[in-house]
Amino acid sequence: MYRATASLIAIALAAPAYANEKDPTDERQSQDGIANPSESIIVIGGRIDAYEVAGAADLIDGEELSEFEHGDVNRVLRQVPGVNIQEEDGFGLFPNIGLRGAPVERSSNITLMEDGVLIAPAPYAAPAAYYFPAIGRMDAVEVIKGAGSVRYGPRTIGGAINFRSTPIPTESLAGEASGQLGSRGYYQGHGWIGASADNFGAMVESYQQGSDGFKTIDGLPGAETGFQRQDYRARFAVHTNPDSPVDARLEFAYGRSELEANETYLGLADADFASDPYRRYSASQRDVFTGEHDQYRLTGTLRLPDDTQFAVTLYRNDFTRSWSKLQDIDFDGDGSFDAIQPVFDAPSSNERGLAILRGADSAEGALRIRNNNRVYRSEGVQLSFERPFETGEVRHNLAASLRYHEDEEDRLQNEEFYTQTDGDLVFVRQTAPGAQANREAKAKAIAFYLENRIEIGGLTLTPGIRYEGIDLTRLDYDRADPARLDGPARIRKTNVDEWLPALGATYALGDVLLIAGASRGFSPPGPGNPEARAEKSWNYEFGGRFRNGAIQASAIAFYSDYSNLLGNCTQSVGCSVGDIGDQFNAGAVSVKGLELAASTEHQVGREISIPFSVVYTLTDAQFESSFESAFFGSVSQGDALPYIARHQFYAETGLAFGPASLLVSANYTSQVRTEAGSGDISPDERIDERIVFDLAGRFALTEGLSLFARVDNLFDNAYAVARRPSGLRPGAPRRFVAGASVRF
């Protein structure tokens, strides 16, 4: 493995030596767009241009993010075709995101990055995204699908999402401050200030967000159901003079995030949801999430006069979280605890259970709350090299990258027992730390990627290959040994070695760019169930883009042929088989679909313009075999995958007149299944279709000062977003927001 890595890096470094030097006046190789291109994943030859990427690539830049000033990442990603979303809490705190039909659970089936660095709590050992970067502090969002996503890994079936944070400004002094206040105590504040000189730059930033929540707990009308988030960032860089022939830069970034959310996994029975979707059962009153995240990153970049680039990044992320939430209940007081889900499956047959959820008195210690206490660490080093060159009339851009990564998840969980009396939960006792779960999951991985972008007239070929070598270990300790003095009682190890080839191609025909790609998709198994196989597929795409003046459009068809799909056992999906973290094989699955997008801006006279954009995604995901599974249930060939909407549609239009603008967006999501199946969907296994409108307006008082207002869910549509893990969960109701921003 190490010899292969060294050989490929050597080839990457040596190949350009035999090539012709590029024309230094060639604008196609110039840097354009950001101060530090190493933080972007949509970079070709030192510039950003999603239009020319050999595959599906979307960039939501800062101007687009500021149109609605959303603090919910789900609302932002609706603008991108091929993105599947299952909402959960109404604020985007715990997003469930998939790409091109990949399962959405906790965004664990896609590659998540911030500034080009893996950002999931433990990307290999435990990728469920209980930490997610705050979208309200981001400068841009990049989404890569298809053959281009193999470059990033480790999860290359659906694709990759990169969040670009606020960069150090290039001006001698610059800053921005914005604030929003809204319904039910909603607030959002973001500010940064920074400066650059000839040889150094610095920036500090703060982002604050919170709400009183939109749910009301039975019998406790003043109880907290909202959240508070605090983010702090600092960046410092030293670099060569701007006129130096060699551009060298060293930057250190540190980030601190804290989140407290009074969120629960407990939903509502259908009848209760129909009468009041924003009700919350009394039994969930003690449910609360707390999380703390520390991020460290040191990046060095070197750009030579011939546009050869080197980058080295050292990174570390530490994340601690505790989510205390209702686990199960001793409904009849016999000392045996029962799962909650059967109450929602047949509420008429479980009247006693439903009454306790609503606040009826229980037996002593009958409500068990689990403290899901976990500590995560991820760290590593990644190196990248890029060199544009020419051989005769053929242009090349050779890129190579190498990453060594380690991560781990540490669970030391216990449980608390409460008695419900007059709608109040009274503490009775608790177990010792580790009595519920006492284990570690660890991963070590080395990965490299080699790619050559080859331009021959109007044809561009991008062959590439990725390698992932992963060692996974799970250590189970005796639950009566929280200090782990006796060492692990059981050790399970798994090794994965995978080569992932990819080929992308584009061909320019005037204003049309034809696109095709094929790639090997891969997601590693977890360290829990030794019978779980890696998730693998062959992915194909074909389509085209059109760009002429203010008109842009794209149409891409995709097909993913899975040889094996994995199901992840998490509490967020209501898993009750095996251990949390285990994975289960589902065998062959096929996903096919179509991604359409178009945008334009019509000018009416000198002062008035009418922007318009539309996005549509068709996704058909189904099992290709019949089987019985404790996790997936009874599956027949042709059954559709759950929580994947067949049709998604987003449209945005408005009016801009001088310093004022008004925009309205509409998002339609077709009905989805909550269980695998085919044919008509029964009401108790269905989330109904919905359409949600948002409205935003802005007025610029001066060049740097503007006023802003927004209405989320304009028509106050009450809709369900999920039935898991226990009961129906609502989307957010109408919310009015107003604020102002100033920049200098």
C-alpha positions in Angstrom: 0.0 0.0 0.0 2.7 2.5 1.0 4.9 1.5 -2.0 1.9 2.1 -4.3 1.3 5.5 -2.7 4.9 6.6 -3.1 5.0 5.4 -6.7 1.9 7.3 -7.8 3.1 10.5 -6.1 6.5 10.1 -7.8 4.8 9.7 -11.2 2.7 12.8 -10.5 5.7 14.9 -9.7 7.8 13.6 -12.6 5.3 13.6 -15.4 5.3 17.4 -16.1 9.1 17.5 -16.4 8.8 16.1 -19.9 6.1 18.4 -21.0 6.1 21.8 -22.7 5.8 24.8 -20.5 2.5 26.6 -20.6 2.1 30.1 -22.0 2.3 32.4 -18.9 -0.1 34.8 -20.6 -2.9 32.2 -20.8 -5.9 33.5 -18.9 -7.4 30.0 -18.7 -4.8 29.1 -16.1 -5.1 32.2 -14.0 -6.4 32.3 -10.4 -9.9 33.7 -10.1 -12.5 33.7 -7.4 -11.0 33.3 -3.9 -8.0 34.2 -1.9 -7.0 30.7 -1.1 -8.1 28.2 -3.8 -7.1 25.2 -1.7 -10.2 25.6 0.4 -12.4 25.1 -2.7 -13.1 21.7 -4.2 -14.4 23.1 -7.5 -11.0 24.2 -8.7 -9.5 23.6 -12.2 -6.1 25.0 -13.1 -6.3 27.4 -10.2 -9.8 28.8 -11.0 -13.4 28.1 -10.0 -15.8 27.2 -12.8 -18.5 24.7 -12.0 -19.7 24.9 -15.6 -16.6 23.1 -16.9 -16.4 20.3 -14.3 -16.6 16.8 -15.9 -19.6 15.8 -13.9 -22.4 17.4 -11.8 -21.1 20.4 -9.9 -23.0 23.2 -8.2 -21.8 26.3 -6.5 -24.0 28.4 -4.3 -21.9 31.5 -3.7 -22.1 34.3 -1.1 -24.5 36.4 -3.2 -27.0 33.6 -3.5 -26.7 32.7 0.2 -27.5 36.3 1.1 -30.7 36.4 -1.0 -32.7 34.7 1.8 -30.2 34.7 4.6 -31.3 31.2 5.7 -30.0 29.7 8.8 -31.3 26.3 7.8 -29.1 24.2 5.5 -32.1 22.2 4.3 -33.6 25.4 2.8 -30.3 26.2 1.1 -29.6 22.8 -0.5 -33.1 22.7 -2.0 -31.6 24.8 -4.7 -29.3 22.0 -5.9 -30.6 19.2 -8.1 -30.0 15.6 -7.0 -30.1 16.4 -3.3 -32.4 14.3 -1.1 -33.4 15.7 2.3 -35.4 14.5 5.3 -36.1 17.4 7.6 -36.2 16.7 11.3 -36.2 19.6 13.8 -37.4 22.5 11.7 -34.1 24.5 12.1 -31.6 22.3 10.2 -29.7 21.4 13.4 -29.5 17.7 12.6 -29.8 17.5 8.8 -30.4 14.2 6.9 -28.9 14.7 3.5 -28.3 12.2 0.7 -27.2 12.7 -2.9 -28.6 10.8 -5.9 -30.7 8.4 -3.9 -28.1 7.5 -1.3 -29.8 7.0 2.1 -30.2 10.2 4.0 -29.8 9.1 7.6 -27.7 11.6 9.5 -25.9 12.6 6.2 -23.7 9.5 6.8 -23.6 8.3 3.2 -22.0 11.4 1.6 -18.6 13.1 2.1 -18.9 16.2 4.2 -16.2 18.8 4.3 -15.5 22.3 5.5 -12.8 24.1 3.5 -11.8 20.9 1.9 -11.3 19.0 5.2 -13.5 16.1 6.4 -15.9 17.5 9.0 -18.1 14.6 10.2 -17.5 13.7 13.8 -15.7 10.4 12.8 -15.8 10.2 9.0 -14.8 6.5 8.9 -15.7 5.0 12.2 -18.9 6.9 13.0 -19.9 9.3 10.2 -23.4 10.2 11.5 -23.5 14.0 11.4 -24.5 15.0 14.9 -22.2 17.9 14.4 -22.9 20.0 11.3 -21.4 23.3 10.3 -23.7 26.3 10.7 -24.8 27.4 7.2 -25.4 31.0 8.4 -21.6 31.6 8.7 -20.6 30.1 5.3 -19.3 32.0 2.3 -20.2 29.4 -0.3 -21.5 25.8 -0.7 -20.1 23.4 -3.3 -21.8 20.1 -4.3 -20.0 17.5 -6.4 -21.7 14.4 -7.7 -20.7 11.7 -10.2 -17.2 10.9 -11.3 -15.8 14.1 -9.8 -16.7 13.0 -6.3 -14.2 10.2 -6.4 -11.5 12.8 -5.9 -12.6 13.5 -2.3 -13.8 10.3 -0.6 -14.2 8.2 1.4 -17.9 8.1 0.4 -18.1 8.4 -3.4 -21.5 6.9 -4.3 -23.7 9.9 -3.8 -21.1 12.7 -3.8 -19.5 15.4 -1.7 -20.6 18.7 -0.1 -18.0 21.3 0.8 -18.8 24.3 3.0 -16.5 27.2 2.5 -16.2 29.4 5.6 -15.5 33.1 5.7 -12.0 33.8 4.3 -9.5 36.4 5.5 -10.3 39.5 3.5 -7.8 40.8 1.0 -8.5 44.5 1.9 -6.4 46.4 4.5 -9.5 46.4 6.7 -13.0 44.9 6.1 -15.9 43.5 8.0 -19.5 42.7 8.1 -22.3 42.5 10.7 -25.8 41.3 10.3 -28.6 40.5 12.6 -32.1 39.0 12.5 -35.0 38.8 14.9 -38.1 36.8 14.3 -41.2 34.9 15.5 -41.0 32.8 18.7 -37.8 34.4 19.9 -35.8 33.5 16.8 -32.5 35.3 16.4 -29.5 35.1 14.1 -26.4 37.2 14.3 -23.2 37.0 12.3 -20.2 39.3 12.3 -16.6 39.3 11.2 -13.7 41.7 10.9 -10.3 41.2 9.3 -7.4 42.8 7.6 -4.5 41.9 5.2 -1.2 43.6 4.7 1.8 42.7 2.5 2.8 39.7 4.5 0.0 38.7 6.9 -3.7 38.6 7.4 -6.1 37.9 10.2 -9.9 37.6 10.8 -12.1 36.9 13.8 -15.8 35.9 13.5 -18.8 35.1 15.6 -22.1 33.5 14.7 -25.1 33.2 17.1 -28.4 31.6 16.5 -31.4 30.5 18.6 -35.1 30.2 19.1 -37.7 29.5 21.8 -39.0 26.7 19.5 -42.3 26.1 17.9 -43.6 23.2 19.9 -45.5 23.1 23.2 -45.0 20.3 25.7 -48.2 18.9 27.2 -48.9 20.5 30.6 -45.8 22.6 30.4 -46.6 25.6 28.2 -43.5 27.5 29.2 -41.0 24.7 28.8 -38.1 25.1 26.4 -38.3 23.5 23.0 -35.8 25.7 21.2 -32.1 25.9 20.9 -29.0 28.1 21.3 -25.9 27.9 19.1 -22.7 29.8 19.4 -19.9 29.7 16.8 -16.5 31.5 17.1 -13.7 31.5 14.5 -10.3 33.0 14.1 -7.8 32.8 11.2 -4.3 34.1 10.9 -2.0 33.9 7.8 1.5 34.8 6.8 2.4 35.0 3.1 4.9 36.3 0.5 4.6 39.8 -0.9 1.8 40.2 -3.6 4.4 40.9 -6.3 6.6 38.0 -5.4 7.1 35.4 -8.2 6.4 32.6 -5.7 3.1 32.7 -3.8 3.6 31.0 -0.4 1.1 31.0 2.4 0.7 29.5 5.9 -2.6 29.8 7.6 -3.9 28.7 11.0 -7.6 28.4 11.7 -9.4 27.7 14.9 -13.1 27.2 15.5 -15.3 26.6 18.5 -19.0 25.6 18.3 -21.5 25.0 21.1 -25.1 23.8 20.7 -27.8 23.2 23.2 -31.1 22.0 21.7 -34.2 20.9 23.5 -34.9 18.3 20.9 -36.5 14.9 21.1 -36.9 11.8 19.0 -40.5 11.4 20.2 -43.1 12.3 17.7 -46.9 12.2 17.6 -49.7 9.7 16.9 -51.5 10.4 13.7 -54.7 11.7 15.4 -52.7 14.0 17.7 -50.7 15.3 14.8 -53.9 16.1 12.8 -55.3 18.2 15.7 -52.1 19.9 16.7 -48.8 19.1 14.8 -46.8 21.4 17.1 -47.7 19.6 20.2 -45.0 17.6 22.1 -45.8 14.8 24.6 -45.0 15.3 28.3 -42.9 12.2 28.4 -40.2 14.0 26.3 -39.8 17.0 28.6 -36.3 15.9 29.8 -34.9 15.4 26.3 -32.0 17.7 25.5 -28.9 17.7 23.3 -25.6 19.4 24.2 -22.6 19.5 21.9 -19.2 21.1 21.8 -16.9 21.1 18.8 -13.3 22.3 18.5 -11.7 22.6 15.1 -8.0 23.2 14.3 -6.4 23.5 10.9 -3.0 24.5 9.7 -2.6 24.9 5.9 0.5 25.7 3.9 0.3 26.4 0.2 3.0 27.1 -2.4 2.3 28.4 -6.0 5.2 28.6 -8.4 5.5 30.9 -11.4 4.5 28.1 -13.7 1.3 27.6 -11.7 2.5 24.4 -10.0 0.7 24.3 -6.7 1.5 22.4 -3.5 -0.7 22.3 -0.4 -0.3 20.6 3.0 -3.1 20.6 5.6 -2.9 19.4 9.2 -6.3 19.1 10.9 -8.0 18.0 14.0 -11.6 18.0 15.2 -12.8 17.2 18.7 -16.5 16.8 19.4 -18.3 15.9 22.6 -22.0 15.4 22.7 -24.7 14.2 25.1 -28.3 13.6 24.0 -30.5 12.6 26.9 -33.8 11.3 25.4 -36.6 9.0 26.2 -35.6 5.4 25.4 -38.4 3.1 26.5 -41.2 2.8 29.2 -42.4 0.2 31.6 -46.0 0.8 30.6 -47.7 -1.7 32.9 -45.4 -1.5 35.9 -44.1 -5.0 35.8 -40.5 -4.1 35.7 -40.1 -4.9 32.0 -39.4 -2.0 29.6 -41.1 -1.9 26.3 -40.3 -0.1 23.0 -42.3 3.0 22.2 -42.8 2.4 18.5 -45.7 -0.2 18.9 -47.7 2.6 20.5 -47.6 4.5 17.2 -48.1 1.4 15.1 -51.4 0.6 16.9 -52.5 3.5 19.2 -56.0 2.1 19.7 -54.5 -1.1 21.1 -52.1 0.8 23.3 -54.3 3.4 25.0 -52.4 3.0 28.3 -49.0 3.6 26.6 -50.3 6.6 24.7 -51.8 8.1 27.9 -48.4 7.9 29.6 -46.7 9.6 26.7 -49.3 12.4 27.0 -48.6 12.8 30.7 -50.6 10.2 32.7 -49.1 8.9 36.0 -46.7 6.0 35.6 -45.3 3.4 37.9 -42.2 4.3 39.9 -39.1 4.7 37.7 -41.1 3.6 34.6 -39.6 6.1 32.2 -36.1 5.3 31.1 -34.0 8.1 29.6 -30.7 7.2 28.0 -27.8 9.6 28.2 -26.2 9.1 24.8 -22.8 10.4 25.8 -20.1 10.2 23.1 -16.7 11.7 22.4 -15.3 11.9 18.9 -11.9 12.7 17.5 -10.7 13.0 13.9 -7.3 14.1 12.7 -5.0 13.8 9.9 -2.8 15.3 7.2 -3.5 15.8 3.6 -1.2 16.8 0.8 -2.1 17.9 -2.7 -0.2 18.7 -5.9 -1.4 20.3 -9.1 0.5 21.2 -12.2 -0.8 22.5 -15.5 1.3 21.8 -18.6 1.2 21.1 -22.3 2.3 18.4 -24.7 2.1 19.8 -28.2 -1.5 21.0 -28.7 -2.8 19.1 -25.7 -3.4 20.8 -22.4 -3.0 18.9 -19.1 -3.8 19.6 -15.5 -2.2 16.9 -13.3 -3.5 16.6 -9.8 -2.5 14.2 -7.0 -3.5 14.1 -3.3 -2.6 12.0 -0.3 -4.5 11.8 3.0 -3.6 10.0 6.2 -6.5 10.0 8.7 -7.4 8.7 12.1 -10.7 9.0 13.9 -12.6 7.4 16.8 -15.9 7.4 18.7 -16.0 6.7 22.4 -19.3 5.7 24.1 -19.7 5.7 27.8 -23.4 5.8 28.2 -25.7 5.4 31.2 -29.5 5.6 31.9 -31.7 7.5 34.2 -35.2 6.5 35.5 -38.1 8.8 36.2 -41.6 8.6 37.6 -44.2 10.6 35.8 -46.5 12.3 38.4 -49.1 14.9 37.4 -47.3 15.4 34.1 -43.9 16.0 35.7 -40.9 13.7 35.5 -39.4 13.0 38.9 -35.9 11.6 39.1 -35.6 8.2 40.8 -32.2 6.8 40.1 -29.4 6.4 37.5 -27.0 3.7 36.5 -23.2 4.1 36.5 -21.3 5.5 33.5 -20.8 2.8 30.9 -23.6 0.6 32.2 -25.6 1.0 29.0 -22.7 1.2 26.5 -18.9 1.1 27.1 -17.0 0.8 23.8 -14.7 2.5 21.3 -14.7 2.5 17.5 -11.5 3.4 15.8 -10.4 3.9 12.2 -7.1 4.5 10.5 -7.1 5.2 6.8 -4.7 6.1 4.0 -6.1 7.4 0.7 -4.6 8.9 -2.4 -6.0 10.1 -5.7 -4.3 10.7 -9.1 -6.0 12.6 -11.9 -5.1 14.1 -15.2 -7.4 16.6 -16.9 -6.6 16.4 -20.6 -7.9 19.1 -23.1 -7.8 18.3 -26.8 -9.6 21.0 -28.7 -13.3 20.9 -27.5 -12.8 17.5 -25.8 -11.8 17.2 -22.2 -11.0 13.9 -20.6 -10.5 13.5 -16.8 -9.3 10.0 -15.9 -8.6 9.4 -12.2 -8.1 6.7 -9.7 -8.5 6.7 -5.9 -7.3 4.2 -3.3 -8.7 3.7 0.2 -7.0 1.5 2.7 -8.9 1.4 6.0 -8.3 -0.4 9.3 -11.4 -0.5 11.5 -11.4 -1.6 15.1 -14.1 -1.9 17.7 -13.3 -2.4 21.4 -16.1 -3.6 23.7 -15.4 -3.2 27.4 -17.2 -4.7 30.4 -20.1 -2.4 31.3 -19.1 -2.8 35.0 -15.6 -1.4 34.2 -16.1 2.3 33.3 -12.4 3.0 34.0 -11.5 0.2 31.5 -8.9 -1.1 33.9 -9.4 -4.7 32.7 -8.9 -3.9 29.0 -11.4 -4.7 26.2 -13.6 -7.8 26.7 -13.9 -8.2 22.9 -12.0 -6.8 19.9 -13.3 -6.8 16.4 -11.1 -5.7 13.4 -11.9 -5.1 9.8 -9.6 -4.2 6.9 -10.8 -2.6 3.7 -8.7 -2.0 0.5 -10.4 -0.5 -2.5 -9.4 0.9 -5.8 -11.8 3.4 -7.3 -11.4 4.4 -10.9 -13.2 7.3 -12.5 -13.5 8.8 -16.0 -15.2 12.1 -16.8 -15.5 13.6 -20.2 -16.9 16.9 -21.7 -17.2 18.1 -25.2 -17.9 21.7 -26.2 -20.3 22.3 -29.0 -20.7 26.1 -29.2 -22.8 27.1 -26.2 -23.5 23.5 -25.2 -21.1 21.4 -23.1 -21.8 17.6 -23.3 -21.0 15.6 -20.1 -20.4 11.9 -19.5 -18.9 10.0 -16.6 -18.4 6.6 -15.1 -17.0 5.9 -11.6 -16.7 3.3 -9.0 -18.8 4.2 -5.9 -17.7 3.1 -2.4 -18.7 3.6 1.2 -16.7 1.8 3.9 -18.5 -0.4 6.4 -18.5 0.4 10.1 -16.4 -1.4 12.7 -19.4 -3.0 14.4 -21.0 -5.9 12.5 -18.2 -8.1 10.9 -20.7 -9.5 8.4 -21.4 -6.0 6.9 -19.8 -5.6 3.5 -18.6 -2.4 2.0 -21.1 -0.4 0.0 -20.2 -0.6 -3.7 -21.7 0.6 -6.9 -20.9 1.6 -10.5 -22.1 5.1 -11.2 -22.9 6.6 -14.6 -24.0 10.0 -15.8 -24.7 11.7 -19.1 -26.1 15.1 -20.0 -25.2 18.6 -20.9 -25.0 22.2 -19.9 -25.9 25.4 -21.8 -24.6 28.9 -21.2 -25.3 31.9 -23.3 -25.3 35.3 -21.6 -27.8 35.4 -18.8 -29.3 32.0 -19.6 -27.9 28.9 -18.1 -29.4 25.4 -18.1 -28.3 21.8 -17.4 -29.8 18.3 -17.8 -28.0 15.2 -16.4 -29.3 11.7 -16.2 -27.7 9.4 -13.7 -27.7 5.7 -12.9 -26.1 4.0 -9.8 -25.9 0.2 -9.9 -25.3 -1.0 -6.3 -23.9 -4.5 -5.7 -24.5 -3.9 -2.0 -26.3 -1.2 0.0 -25.8 -0.8 3.7 -28.4 0.0 6.3 -27.1 1.9 9.4 -28.6 1.1 12.8 -29.0 4.5 14.6 -31.6 5.7 17.0 -32.5 8.5 14.5 -34.0 5.8 12.3 -35.7 3.9 15.2 -33.4 0.9 14.9 -34.2 -1.7 17.6 -32.0 -4.7 16.3 -28.4 -5.3 17.1 -26.3 -2.5 18.6 -26.5 1.1 17.6 -23.8 1.6 15.0 -24.2 -1.9 13.4 -24.7 -2.1 9.7 -26.8 -4.5 7.6 -26.4 -5.7 4.0 -29.3 -5.0 1.6 -27.7 -6.5 -1.6 -28.3 -5.1 -5.0 -30.1 -1.7 -5.5 -30.5 0.4 -8.5 -31.0 4.2 -8.5 -31.7 6.2 -11.7 -32.9 9.7 -12.1 -32.7 13.0 -13.9 -31.4 16.4 -12.7 -32.7 19.6 -14.4 -31.8 23.2 -13.7 -32.2 26.5 -15.5 -31.8 30.1 -14.6 -32.0 33.5 -16.3 -32.5 37.2 -15.6 -34.8 39.3 -17.7 -34.0 43.0 -17.9 -36.9 45.4 -18.2 -35.6 48.8 -19.0 -32.6 50.1 -17.1 -33.7 49.7 -13.6 -35.9 46.6 -13.4 -34.8 43.0 -13.7 -36.7 39.7 -13.1 -34.6 36.7 -12.1 -35.9 33.2 -12.5 -34.5 29.8 -11.6 -35.9 26.3 -11.5 -34.6 23.0 -10.3 -36.2 19.5 -10.8 -35.0 16.1 -9.6 -36.5 12.7 -10.5 -35.2 9.8 -8.4 -36.2 6.2 -8.8 -34.5 4.0 -6.2 -35.4 0.4 -5.7 -34.2 -3.0 -4.3 -33.2 -5.5 -7.0 -33.7 -8.6 -4.8 -36.1 -10.1 -2.3 -35.0 -10.8 1.2 -35.9 -10.9 4.9 -34.0 -8.6 7.2 -34.3 -7.7 10.9 -33.3 -4.1 9.8 -35.1 -3.6 6.4 -38.0 -5.9 7.1 -39.6 -8.0 4.4 -38.4 -6.7 1.0 -39.5 -7.7 -2.4 -37.7 -7.1 -5.7 -38.8 -3.8 -7.1 -39.7 -2.2 -3.7 -38.8 1.5 -3.4 -36.3 2.7 -0.9 -37.8 4.6 2.1 -37.4 8.4 2.5 -36.4 9.1 -1.1 -38.9 11.4 -2.8 -39.5 10.5 -6.4 -40.2 14.2 -7.5 -38.6 17.3 -6.1 -39.1 20.8 -7.5 -37.7 24.2 -6.6 -38.5 27.5 -8.3 -37.4 31.1 -7.4 -38.4 34.4 -9.0 -38.8 38.0 -8.0 -38.2 41.6 -8.9 -35.2 43.9 -8.5 -35.7 47.6 -8.8 -32.8 49.9 -8.0 -31.9 49.4 -4.3 -34.9 47.1 -3.6 -35.5 43.5 -4.3 -38.3 40.9 -3.6 -37.9 37.2 -4.1 -40.3 34.3 -3.6 -39.3 30.6 -3.7 -41.4 27.4 -3.9 -40.3 23.9 -2.9 -42.4 20.9 -3.8 -41.6 17.4 -2.4 -43.7 14.4 -3.5 -45.0 11.8 -1.0 -42.4 9.4 0.3 -42.5 5.9 1.8 -41.4 5.4 5.4 -40.9 1.6 4.8 -39.7 -0.3 1.7 -42.6 -1.2 -0.6 -44.3 -0.8 -3.9 -47.8 0.2 -5.2 -50.1 2.4 -3.3 -48.7 3.7 0.0 -50.8 3.0 3.1 -51.4 6.1 5.3 -49.4 4.8 8.2 -46.3 4.3 6.0 -46.5 7.6 4.1 -45.4 11.2 4.4 -47.7 13.3 2.3 -46.5 15.6 -0.5 -46.0 19.2 0.3 -45.2 22.6 -1.2 -43.6 25.4 0.9 -43.2 29.0 -0.1 -40.6 31.5 1.3 -40.6 35.2 0.7 -37.6 37.6 1.1 -37.1 41.3 0.6 -34.2 43.7 0.8 -33.6 47.4 0.6 -30.2 49.0 0.3 -30.1 52.2 2.2 -26.4 52.8 1.2 -23.8 50.8 -0.6 -22.9 49.0 2.7 -26.1 49.2 4.7 -29.3 47.3 3.9 -32.5 46.3 5.6 -33.9 42.7 5.2 -37.1 40.8 5.9 -38.2 37.2 5.3 -41.2 35.0 5.8 -40.5 31.3 6.0 -43.4 29.0 5.1 -45.4 31.9 3.8 -48.8 30.2 3.8 -48.3 28.5 7.2 -48.5 25.0 5.6 -48.6 22.4 8.4 -46.8 19.3 7.1 -45.1 16.2 8.3 -41.4 15.4 7.5 -40.9 11.9 9.0 -42.3 9.1 11.0 -39.0 8.0 12.5 -37.8 7.2 15.0 -41.1 7.4 16.9 -44.2 9.1 15.5 -44.9 11.9 13.1 -42.6 15.0 13.2 -43.6 18.4 11.8 -41.9 20.9 9.6 -41.5 24.5 10.9 -44.6 26.7 10.9 -44.6 30.3 9.4 -41.9 32.5 10.8 -41.4 36.2 10.3 -37.9 37.6 10.3 -36.5 41.1 10.0 -33.0 42.4 10.2 -30.2 44.6 8.9 -26.6 44.2 7.6 -23.7 46.5 7.3 -20.4 45.9 5.6 -17.3 47.9 5.1 
